[in-house]
Amino acid sequence: MNASIRPGTIRSQLLAALIVVVLLAASVATAAMVVVVRAERDFRDLAETRIPAVALAGELAEVTGELAALAVRVVAEPGQSNAAIADAADAAEGIAAVLSAPEHAGVRRNAVLAAETALRAALISFAATSAALTDLAAAEARADSELRWTHGDVQDQAQALLQDLSFNMEAQLSVLVADADPGRRAGAEALLGMDRPLRDRLQRLATEAATLVALLLQARSAETPDALDLVVRLGDDTLDAIALARLNLTPRADVSLFLARLDDLLALAQGPDSIFAQARARLALRAAAVADLTRAQEALAAMQGELTAIGRAERVGAQKAADTAARTMFNGALLLTAVTVLAVIMTAVVLFFFVHGRILRRIEGLSASLRRIAGGELSSPAAVSGRDEIAAMGRAVEVFRTATAELHATHLRLSAEVAERQRAVERLEQTQRDLVQAGKMAALGQMSAAISHEINQPLAAMRHRLHQLSRAHPEAGPSIARIEAMVMRITATIGHLRRIARRADHTLSRVVLSQPLDAALALLEHRLRAEGVGVEIDDSTGALAVWGNDILLEQVLMNVLGNALDAIAETGRGGGTIRLESSGDDPVTLRIIDNGIGLGGRSAADLVDPFHTTKEPGKGLGLGLSIAFNVMQDMGGHLEIGQHAEGGAEVTLRLNRWQAGRAQNYG
C-alpha cells in the first residue's frame, strides 16, 4: 500500500467514499443503457416501416397544395398564366414520380395516377388557350394604341374644320350686315348657304366618330357575349350613321384629309381583325380556359381526396407504432428514475454520515476556534481528538491560540506603557505652552504698563483742556462731551491693559447686552455706512442680561466687529453682512458671523496669540483678539473662533447669565 494512503486518514476515507459513489453511478449508467437500447429498437422499427409512408403523404400533400395555389394564380391572372401552367405541369409530374418510387410500392396509387393524368391533360389544354389569350392580348394592345392615335387625329381635324367654317360664316354674316353692295351681299349669301350644311354634317361626323370610339372601348370591357352583341349592334348603327352623313360632301382638300383619317377609324371597327372581332374571340377563349380550369380543379379534388385517405391510413399506423414506443420509453424511464433515486439516496447517506460527520463538522469546530481567536477570545481550547489530518490541524490551532494569548498579554503591557509615556509627553508639551503664554502675557503686561504711563499724561492734559474749552464755549458742549467720552474710553482701555498685567480683582455686575452692543455699533457707524456693511441682530439678543463689565464687553465687541469689517473689506467686492445670533440659557452664547474671507487656513490658537496679525504692516499690532480672549476669560466667559459653514468667520462669545443675589469676581 502507498505510504501516503494510511488507514484512518482523511484521504483513505475519501477514497472509500469515492469508490461507493462510482459503483452507484455505474448502476445508473447500466440502467440508462438498457432503456436507450430498447427505445432505439422501437424507433428503428418505426422509422423503417411507418415514417416513409407518413413522409409520402406529406410530400403528396405539399405538391397538391402547390397545385391548388397555382390553379388560384391561373384564375386570378389569366393573361400571365404561362409560367403558372408550366409550374402546375411540373408539379403533376412530381406526383407521378413520388408514387413510382420503389419504397412506396405498397401504397395504393392507381386512382392518384389517373387523377394526375386528367389534371395534366386539362393543364396542357389550358396552356394552349392561355397562349392564344396572350397573343390576343398583344393584338388588342396594338389595336388600342392605334385607336387612341386615330381618334385623336379625327377629332383634331374635325375641330380645325369646324373652326375654319365658323370663321368663314362669321365673315359672310358681317358682309351681309355691314356691306350695302348687292353683288357682294349675294356672293356672301351663296357662300353662307354652302358652309352651313357642310359644318353641320362635319359636326355630326365628329360626334358619331366619338360614339364609335366609346363603343369600341365598351366592347373591350364586355364580360358576356350578350353584352358584346348589344355593343356590336350599336356599333353597326353608328357605322350606318357615319356612312349616311358623309354622302355628297363638298370636295375640298381638308375635308378629304378628314375623311381619310375617318376611314382609318372605321377599319378598326370592321372586318375580321376589328376590335369587335377581337372582343368576341377573347370571350370565346376565356370560356374555353374556364372549362379547362374546371376539369383541372375536378382532377385536383379527386387527387386530394385520394391523398387524404392515404395520409389518414398511414397516420393511424404511425400513431399506433409511436404509442407502443412511447409506452416502452415510459416504462424504461420509470425504471431509470427508480434506480437514480436509489443511487441519490445512497450517495446522500454516504456523504452525510462520512463527509458531514467526519470532516465538515470537525472543520466547522476548527473554524469557530479560529474566529474566537480572531475576536480576542483566547480562553477556549481547540478540539484535538483523533489521529487524522484534521486532528493535526486542531493541535496546530491550539499551539497558535497559546502563542497568541501570550503575545496579546505582552501587547497589552506594552500598550499601557506607551500610553503612559504619551500622556507624560502631552503634559510636558502643555506645560511648555503655558510657560510660553505666561511669558507672552508678562511681556504684554510690562509693555501695557509702559504705554499706559506714557499715554495717561497726555490724556489728563486733554481732559483739562476740554474742561476749559467747554466753559469758554458752552455752545460746543455736545461735541466736547463726545470727545471726553472717547478720552474716557481710551483711559478705560489703558486701565484694562493694566488689569491684564496686574490680574487685579474686580466685581462683575449686571450688563444688558444691548448697552455695550449699541455703544460699539455707534463708534463703528461711520465705517459701516462708508463700507456698505449691514448688521442683522435677532430680537432676543438685546434683552439678555449677563455677568460682566460693560466697558470691557464693549471693547471685546469693538475688536470682534472691527475684525469682521476688515475681513469683509479684504474680499474686495464691496458691501457685506454681519449677523448677531444668541442662544442658550446659562451660559449665554452670542455668535458673530460675517461673510468675509474667513480664517484663511489659520488656526484659532494662532489668531489669539499676542502680536500675531494677518493685516498689512501698519494696519494692526495683533493685540485685539488676544486682549478680547483674555478679557472674556477674566469675566468667567470664553471666546472661540472658527470657520463658518457658508463662508466667512464665526466668533462665539459665552458669558454667564445674570442672576439676582449672585456676585462674581474676575481677575
C-alpha positions in Angstrom: 0.0 0.0 0.0 1.2 3.5 -0.8 2.7 5.2 2.3 0.6 8.4 1.6 -2.7 6.4 2.0 -2.7 5.1 5.5 -5.7 3.6 7.2 -7.7 6.1 9.3 -6.6 9.1 7.4 -9.0 11.5 5.6 -7.5 10.5 2.2 -8.3 6.8 2.7 -11.8 7.6 3.9 -12.5 9.8 0.9 -11.1 7.1 -1.4 -13.6 4.6 0.0 -16.5 7.1 -0.3 -15.4 7.7 -3.9 -15.5 4.0 -4.8 -19.0 3.7 -3.4 -20.2 6.7 -5.4 -18.6 5.3 -8.6 -20.4 2.0 -8.2 -23.7 3.8 -7.8 -23.1 5.9 -10.9 -22.2 2.7 -12.9 -25.5 1.2 -11.8 -27.4 4.2 -13.0 -25.5 4.2 -16.3 -26.3 0.5 -16.9 -30.0 1.1 -16.3 -29.9 4.0 -18.7 -28.1 2.0 -21.3 -30.9 -0.7 -21.2 -33.6 1.9 -21.6 -31.8 3.6 -24.5 -31.3 0.2 -26.3 -35.0 -0.7 -26.1 -36.0 2.8 -27.3 -33.6 2.6 -30.2 -35.1 -0.7 -31.3 -38.6 0.6 -31.2 -37.8 3.8 -33.1 -35.8 1.9 -35.7 -38.9 -0.2 -36.5 -41.0 3.0 -36.6 -38.5 4.7 -39.0 -38.2 1.7 -41.3 -41.9 0.9 -41.7 -44.2 3.8 -40.7 -42.3 7.1 -41.3 -41.8 6.5 -45.1 -45.5 6.2 -45.6 -46.2 9.3 -43.5 -43.4 11.1 -45.4 -45.1 10.1 -48.7 -48.4 11.6 -47.5 -46.6 14.8 -46.6 -44.8 15.0 -49.9 -48.1 14.4 -51.8 -49.9 16.9 -49.7 -47.2 19.5 -50.3 -47.3 19.0 -54.1 -51.1 19.1 -54.1 -51.0 22.4 -52.1 -48.7 23.8 -54.8 -51.2 22.7 -57.5 -54.1 24.4 -55.7 -52.1 27.6 -55.3 -51.1 27.5 -59.0 -54.8 27.0 -60.0 -55.8 30.1 -58.0 -53.0 32.0 -59.6 -54.1 31.0 -63.1 -57.6 32.1 -62.4 -56.5 35.4 -60.9 -54.1 36.2 -63.7 -55.4 34.6 -66.9 -53.2 36.9 -69.1 -50.0 36.0 -67.3 -50.5 32.2 -66.7 -47.9 30.6 -68.9 -45.3 30.3 -66.1 -48.0 29.2 -63.6 -49.3 26.5 -66.0 -45.7 25.2 -66.6 -45.2 25.0 -62.8 -48.5 23.1 -62.4 -47.5 20.6 -65.1 -44.1 20.1 -63.3 -46.0 19.6 -60.0 -48.2 16.9 -61.6 -45.2 15.1 -62.9 -43.7 15.3 -59.4 -46.7 13.5 -58.0 -46.2 10.7 -60.6 -42.5 10.4 -59.7 -43.2 10.2 -56.0 -45.8 7.4 -56.5 -43.4 5.5 -58.8 -40.6 5.3 -56.2 -39.8 1.7 -55.1 -40.1 2.5 -51.4 -43.8 3.4 -52.0 -44.7 0.2 -53.8 -47.2 -0.8 -51.1 -49.2 2.4 -51.3 -52.3 2.4 -53.5 -51.7 4.8 -56.3 -53.9 3.9 -59.3 -56.6 6.4 -58.5 -54.0 9.1 -57.8 -52.2 8.5 -61.1 -55.5 8.6 -63.0 -56.3 12.0 -61.4 -52.8 13.2 -62.2 -53.2 12.2 -65.9 -56.5 14.1 -66.1 -55.0 17.1 -64.4 -52.1 17.2 -66.8 -54.3 17.0 -69.9 -56.5 19.8 -68.5 -53.5 22.0 -67.8 -52.0 21.4 -71.3 -55.2 22.4 -72.9 -55.4 25.4 -70.7 -51.8 26.3 -71.7 -52.8 26.4 -75.3 -55.8 28.5 -74.6 -53.7 30.8 -72.4 -51.2 31.2 -75.1 -53.9 32.2 -77.6 -55.2 34.7 -75.0 -51.7 36.1 -74.6 -51.4 36.6 -78.4 -54.8 38.1 -78.5 -54.0 40.5 -75.6 -50.9 41.7 -77.6 -53.1 42.3 -80.7 -55.7 44.2 -78.6 -53.0 46.3 -77.1 -51.8 47.3 -80.6 -55.3 48.0 -81.7 -56.0 50.1 -78.6 -52.9 52.2 -79.3 -53.9 52.7 -82.9 -57.4 53.6 -81.8 -56.2 56.3 -79.4 -54.0 57.9 -82.1 -56.6 57.6 -84.8 -59.4 59.0 -82.6 -57.1 61.9 -81.7 -56.3 62.7 -85.3 -60.0 62.6 -86.3 -61.1 64.9 -83.5 -58.3 67.3 -84.1 -59.0 67.6 -87.9 -62.8 67.9 -87.2 -62.2 70.6 -84.7 -59.9 72.5 -87.1 -62.5 72.3 -90.0 -65.3 73.4 -87.7 -63.3 76.4 -86.5 -62.4 77.3 -90.1 -66.1 77.1 -91.3 -67.3 79.0 -88.3 -64.8 81.8 -89.0 -65.9 81.9 -92.7 -69.5 82.0 -91.7 -68.9 84.9 -89.3 -67.1 86.8 -92.1 -70.0 86.2 -94.6 -72.5 87.4 -91.9 -70.5 90.5 -91.3 -70.7 91.2 -95.1 -74.4 90.7 -95.1 -74.8 93.1 -92.1 -72.4 95.8 -93.0 -71.9 95.8 -96.8 -74.6 97.5 -99.0 -73.3 96.3 -102.4 -75.9 93.9 -103.8 -73.3 91.8 -105.6 -71.1 91.2 -102.6 -74.1 90.5 -100.5 -75.4 87.9 -103.0 -72.0 86.2 -103.1 -71.8 86.2 -99.3 -75.2 84.7 -99.0 -74.3 81.9 -101.5 -71.1 81.1 -99.6 -73.1 81.1 -96.3 -75.6 78.7 -97.8 -72.8 76.3 -98.8 -70.8 76.4 -95.5 -73.6 76.0 -93.0 -74.8 72.5 -94.3 -71.1 71.4 -94.5 -70.4 72.5 -90.9 -73.5 70.6 -89.6 -72.5 67.4 -91.4 -68.9 67.6 -90.2 -70.0 68.2 -86.7 -72.3 65.2 -86.9 -69.5 63.0 -88.3 -67.2 64.1 -85.4 -69.9 63.2 -82.9 -70.6 59.8 -84.5 -66.8 59.1 -84.6 -66.6 59.8 -80.8 -69.6 57.5 -80.2 -67.9 54.7 -82.2 -64.7 55.0 -80.2 -66.7 54.8 -77.0 -68.5 51.6 -78.3 -65.1 50.1 -79.2 -63.8 50.8 -75.7 -67.0 49.3 -74.2 -66.5 46.2 -76.3 -63.1 45.8 -74.6 -64.8 45.6 -71.2 -67.7 43.3 -72.2 -67.8 40.2 -69.9 -70.6 38.2 -71.6 -71.5 37.5 -75.3 -74.9 39.1 -74.8 -73.3 42.4 -73.7 -70.9 42.2 -76.6 -73.7 41.6 -79.1 -75.6 44.7 -77.8 -72.4 46.8 -78.2 -71.9 45.4 -81.8 -75.4 46.3 -82.8 -75.0 49.8 -81.5 -71.7 50.0 -83.4 -73.4 48.9 -86.7 -75.9 51.7 -86.2 -73.2 54.2 -85.7 -71.3 53.0 -88.8 -74.6 53.4 -90.9 -75.0 56.9 -89.5 -71.4 57.8 -90.5 -71.9 56.4 -94.0 -75.1 58.5 -94.4 -73.5 61.7 -93.1 -70.5 61.6 -95.5 -72.6 61.2 -98.7 -72.2 64.1 -101.2 -69.8 66.2 -99.1 -68.2 69.2 -100.8 -65.0 68.1 -102.4 -62.3 70.0 -100.5 -58.7 69.1 -99.7 -59.1 69.5 -95.9 -62.4 67.5 -96.0 -60.7 64.7 -98.0 -57.9 64.5 -95.4 -60.5 64.3 -92.6 -62.4 61.5 -94.4 -59.1 59.6 -94.9 -58.5 59.6 -91.1 -62.2 58.7 -90.6 -61.7 55.6 -92.9 -58.8 54.5 -90.7 -61.1 54.7 -87.6 -63.8 52.7 -89.5 -61.2 50.0 -90.3 -60.7 49.3 -86.6 -64.5 48.6 -86.2 -65.0 46.5 -89.4 -63.5 43.3 -90.7 -62.1 40.0 -89.2 -59.3 41.9 -87.3 -61.6 44.6 -85.9 -61.8 45.4 -82.2 -65.3 43.9 -82.1 -63.9 40.6 -83.6 -61.1 40.6 -81.1 -63.5 41.0 -78.2 -65.7 38.1 -79.5 -62.5 35.9 -79.8 -61.4 36.9 -76.3 -64.7 35.8 -74.8 -64.6 32.5 -76.6 -61.0 31.8 -75.4 -61.9 32.8 -71.9 -64.8 30.4 -71.8 -62.5 27.6 -73.1 -60.0 28.5 -70.4 -62.6 28.3 -67.7 -63.7 24.9 -68.9 -60.1 23.7 -68.8 -59.7 25.0 -65.3 -62.9 23.4 -64.2 -61.6 20.0 -65.4 -58.2 20.7 -63.7 -59.9 21.5 -60.4 -62.1 18.4 -60.6 -59.0 16.2 -61.1 -57.2 18.1 -58.3 -60.2 17.5 -56.0 -60.1 13.8 -56.8 -56.3 13.7 -56.2 -56.7 15.5 -52.8 -59.4 13.0 -51.7 -57.1 10.0 -52.5 -54.2 11.6 -50.8 -56.2 12.4 -47.7 -57.2 8.8 -47.4 -53.6 7.6 -47.8 -52.4 10.1 -45.2 -55.1 9.2 -42.8 -54.3 5.5 -43.0 -50.6 6.0 -42.7 -51.0 8.4 -39.7 -53.1 5.9 -37.9 -50.5 3.2 -38.3 -47.7 5.5 -37.4 -49.6 6.7 -34.3 -50.0 3.1 -33.1 -46.3 2.4 -33.5 -45.4 5.7 -31.8 -47.7 4.9 -28.9 -46.0 1.5 -28.4 -42.6 3.1 -28.5 -43.7 5.8 -26.0 -45.0 3.2 -23.6 -41.7 1.3 -23.8 -39.8 4.5 -23.1 -42.1 5.5 -20.3 -41.5 2.1 -18.5 -37.8 2.4 -19.1 -37.9 6.0 -17.7 -39.7 4.8 -14.6 -37.0 2.1 -14.1 -34.2 4.6 -14.7 -35.9 7.1 -12.3 -36.1 4.4 -9.5 -32.5 3.4 -9.9 -31.4 7.1 -9.9 -33.4 7.9 -6.8 -32.0 4.9 -5.0 -28.4 5.9 -6.0 -29.0 9.5 -4.9 -30.3 8.3 -1.5 -27.4 6.0 -1.0 -24.9 8.8 -2.1 -26.6 11.3 0.3 -26.3 8.8 3.2 -22.6 8.3 2.5 -22.0 12.0 2.2 -24.0 12.8 5.4 -22.5 10.2 7.7 -18.9 10.4 6.4 -18.3 13.9 4.9 -20.6 15.8 7.3 -19.8 13.8 10.5 -16.1 13.0 10.0 -15.0 16.1 8.1 -17.4 19.1 7.8 -18.4 19.2 11.5 -14.8 19.0 12.7 -13.7 21.7 10.3 -16.6 23.9 11.5 -15.3 23.4 15.0 -11.8 24.5 14.0 -13.3 27.5 12.1 -15.2 28.5 15.2 -12.0 28.3 17.3 -10.1 30.5 14.8 -13.0 33.0 14.8 -12.8 33.2 18.6 -9.0 33.7 18.5 -9.5 36.4 15.9 -12.1 38.1 18.1 -9.8 38.1 21.1 -11.4 35.2 23.0 -8.3 33.2 23.9 -9.5 31.1 26.8 -11.4 28.3 24.9 -9.0 25.5 23.8 -9.4 23.9 20.3 -10.6 20.3 19.8 -7.7 17.9 19.0 -9.3 14.4 19.2 -8.3 11.8 16.6 -5.2 10.9 14.6 -6.0 12.2 11.1 -5.1 15.4 9.3 -8.0 17.4 10.9 -6.7 16.4 14.4 -3.3 17.6 13.4 -4.8 20.9 12.3 -6.6 21.2 15.7 -3.3 20.7 17.6 -1.7 23.4 15.4 -4.6 25.8 16.1 -4.2 25.1 19.9 -0.5 26.0 19.6 -1.4 29.1 17.7 -4.0 30.1 20.4 -1.5 29.7 23.2 1.1 31.8 21.4 -1.5 34.4 20.5 -2.6 34.6 24.1 1.0 35.2 25.3 1.5 37.8 22.5 -1.7 39.5 23.4 -0.7 39.8 27.1 2.7 41.3 26.0 0.9 43.7 23.7 -1.4 44.9 26.4 1.5 45.6 28.8 3.5 47.5 26.1 0.4 49.5 25.1 -0.1 50.6 28.7 3.5 51.7 28.9 3.3 53.6 25.6 0.0 55.3 26.6 1.5 56.4 29.9 4.6 57.8 28.1 2.3 59.6 25.6 0.3 61.2 28.5 3.6 62.4 30.1 4.8 63.9 26.8 1.4 65.7 26.3 1.6 67.1 29.9 5.1 68.3 29.2 4.0 70.0 26.0 1.0 71.6 27.7 3.3 72.9 30.4 5.7 74.4 27.8 2.8 76.1 26.0 1.5 77.5 29.3 5.0 78.8 30.1 5.3 80.4 26.7 1.8 82.0 27.0 2.7 83.2 30.5 5.9 84.8 29.1 4.0 86.5 26.4 1.4 87.8 28.8 4.2 89.0 31.2 5.8 90.9 28.3 2.4 92.3 27.3 1.9 93.4 30.9 5.2 95.2 31.0 4.5 96.9 27.7 1.0 97.8 28.8 2.3 99.5 32.0 4.9 101.5 30.0 2.4 102.5 27.3 -0.2 103.4 29.9 2.2 105.6 31.8 3.2 107.5 28.6 -0.4 107.9 27.4 -2.1 108.8 30.7 -0.3 112.2 31.0 -1.4 113.5 27.5 -4.9 112.2 28.3 -5.0 114.1 31.6 -3.9 117.3 29.8 -6.6 116.7 27.1 -9.3 116.3 29.7 -8.2 119.5 31.4 -8.2 121.4 28.1 -11.6 120.0 27.2 -13.0 121.1 30.5 -11.7 124.7 30.0 -13.0 124.7 26.4 -16.5 123.6 27.5 -16.6 126.5 30.0 -15.3 129.0 27.3 -17.6 127.7 24.6 -20.8 126.3 26.1 -22.4 126.0 22.6 -19.8 123.3 21.7 -20.8 121.2 24.8 -22.2 118.2 22.9 -19.2 117.8 20.7 -16.8 118.3 23.6 -18.8 115.7 25.6 -18.3 113.1 22.8 -14.6 113.8 22.7 -14.4 113.5 26.5 -16.3 110.1 26.2 -13.7 108.9 23.7 -10.9 110.1 26.0 -12.5 108.2 28.9 -12.8 105.1 26.7 -9.0 105.3 25.9 -8.4 105.7 29.6 -10.6 102.7 30.3 -8.7 100.6 27.7 -5.4 101.6 29.3 -6.8 100.6 32.6 -7.8 97.2 31.2 -4.2 96.8 29.9 -3.1 97.4 33.5 -5.6 95.0 34.8 -4.3 92.3 32.4 -0.8 92.9 33.7 -1.9 93.0 37.4 -4.7 90.4 37.4 -6.5 92.7 39.9 -9.8 91.5 41.4 -12.9 93.3 40.2 -16.6 92.6 41.0 -18.8 91.9 38.0 -22.2 93.4 37.6 -25.4 93.0 35.6 -24.9 94.1 32.0 -27.7 94.2 29.4 -26.1 93.2 26.0 -27.9 96.0 24.2 -25.8 98.6 26.1 -22.3 97.7 25.1 -23.5 96.4 21.6 -25.2 99.8 20.8 -22.1 101.7 22.0 -19.8 99.6 19.8 -22.1 100.0 16.8 -22.3 103.7 17.4 -18.5 104.0 17.3 -18.4 101.9 14.1 -21.4 103.5 12.5 -19.3 105.8 10.1 -17.3 102.8 8.9 -20.3 100.6 8.5 -22.0 103.2 6.4 -18.9 104.0 4.3 -18.2 100.3 3.5 -21.8 99.4 2.9 -21.9 96.6 5.5 -25.3 95.7 7.1 -25.7 94.4 10.7 -28.5 91.9 11.5 -29.4 91.3 15.1 -32.1 88.8 16.2 -34.8 90.1 18.5 -33.7 88.2 21.7 -30.1 89.4 21.7 -30.5 93.0 23.1 -32.7 92.0 26.1 -30.3 89.4 27.5 -28.6 90.2 30.9 -25.2 88.7 31.7 -22.5 88.9 34.3 -19.6 91.2 33.1 -18.1 94.7 32.8 -19.9 97.0 30.3 -16.6 98.8 29.2 -14.7 95.5 28.8 -17.5 93.9 27.0 -17.9 96.9 24.7 -14.1 96.6 24.0 -14.5 92.9 23.1 -17.4 93.7 20.7 -15.4 96.6 19.2 -12.5 94.2 18.4 -14.6 91.4 17.0 -16.8 93.7 14.9 -13.7 95.6 13.6 -12.0 92.3 12.6 -15.3 91.3 10.8 -15.2 94.6 8.9 -11.6 94.1 7.9 -12.3 90.6 6.7 -15.3 91.8 4.5 -13.1 94.6 3.1 -10.4 92.1 2.1 -12.9 90.3 -0.3 -12.9 93.4 -2.5 -16.5 93.0 -3.6 -17.9 96.0 -1.6 -20.6 95.6 1.0 -21.4 92.6 3.2 -23.4 91.4 6.2 -22.6 90.8 9.9 -25.2 88.7 11.8 -25.5 88.5 15.6 -27.4 85.5 17.0 -27.9 84.4 20.6 -29.0 81.1 22.1 -28.8 79.1 25.3 -29.9 79.7 28.8 -26.8 79.6 31.0 -24.2 80.4 29.8 -25.5 82.8 27.1 -24.0 82.2 23.7 -23.5 85.1 21.3 -22.4 84.3 17.7 -21.0 87.0 15.5 -20.9 85.8 11.8 -19.6 87.6 8.8 -19.3 86.8 5.1 -15.6 88.0 4.7 -12.6 86.0 3.8 -12.7 83.7 6.8 -9.7 82.4 8.7 -7.7 81.9 5.5 -6.3 78.5 6.6 -5.0 79.8 10.0 -5.8 78.1 13.3 -7.8 79.8 16.0 -4.9 79.3 18.5 -2.6 81.5 16.3 -5.2 84.2 16.0 -5.5 84.8 19.8 -1.7 85.0 20.3 -0.3 88.5 21.0 1.3 90.3 18.1 0.0 87.7 15.6 -1.7 89.7 12.8 -2.7 88.9 9.2 -3.0 92.5 8.2 -0.6 94.6 6.2 2.2 96.4 8.1 1.0 99.5 9.8 -2.7 98.3 10.0 -2.6 96.3 13.2 -0.5 95.1 16.1 -2.1 91.7 16.6 -3.3 92.5 20.1 -7.1 92.9 19.6 -8.2 89.3 19.7 -5.6 88.4 22.3 -6.9 91.1 24.6 -10.5 90.1 23.9 -9.7 86.5 24.6 -8.2 87.3 28.0 -11.0 89.8 28.9 -13.5 87.0 28.3 -11.5 84.7 30.5 -11.4 87.3 33.2 -15.2 87.7 33.1 -15.7 84.0 33.5 -16.6 83.5 29.9 -14.9 82.2 26.8 -14.1 83.3 23.2 -13.9 80.8 20.2 -13.1 81.5 16.6 -14.0 79.2 13.7 -14.7 79.0 10.0 -18.4 79.3 9.2 -20.0 76.6 7.1 -21.3 79.1 4.5 -18.1 81.1 4.3 -16.6 83.8 6.5 -15.7 83.6 10.1 -17.8 82.8 13.2 -16.8 84.2 16.7 -18.6 82.7 19.6 -18.8 84.5 23.0 -20.0 82.7 26.1 -21.0 84.6 29.2 -22.7 83.6 32.4 -26.4 84.7 32.6 -27.0 87.3 35.4 -28.9 86.1 38.4 -30.0 88.2 41.3 -28.2 87.6 44.6 -25.1 86.1 42.9 -21.9 88.1 42.8 -18.8 87.2 40.8 -15.2 88.5 40.6 -12.8 88.3 37.8 -9.1 88.6 37.8 
